[in-house]
Amino acid sequence: MITGNEEMSRVSKEKLLQEGFLFKYITHIYRNKKGTIYFFCYDHGYLVLENDWYLIVRHKSG
């Protein structure tokens, strides 16, 4: 879903499921200062958007 040096990508739930994504695997939850909740599995996470869309993010190390 995220390629190269991208840090985020918007993708549909349908596409995630087609690619074999399993929502039940979560290593931690992150809440930013605005109260937005991201669900992570190691260094990749997602933010639930409207209409079955998700923002996939990669945690910056360093």
NORURSUL-V830576 format. One record per backbone hydrogen bond with DSSP energy under -1.0 kcal/mol. CO is the residue of the C=O (numbers start at 0). NH is the residue of the N-H. E is the energy in kcal/mol with one decimal. If there is no record, write none. Layout:
<<CO;NH;E> <CO;NH;E>>
This chain:
<<2;5;-2.2> <6;57;-2.3> <8;55;-3.5> <10;53;-2.9> <11;15;-2.0> <12;16;-2.6> <13;17;-2.2> <14;18;-1.8> <15;20;-2.7> <16;19;-1.3> <21;24;-1.3> <27;39;-3.0> <29;37;-3.2> <31;34;-1.9> <35;31;-2.1> <37;29;-2.8> <38;45;-2.2> <39;26;-2.9> <39;27;-1.5> <40;43;-1.4> <42;58;-3.4> <43;40;-3.0> <44;56;-2.8> <45;38;-2.4> <46;54;-2.5> <51;12;-3.0> <52;48;-2.7> <53;10;-2.7> <54;46;-2.1> <55;8;-2.1> <56;44;-2.8>>
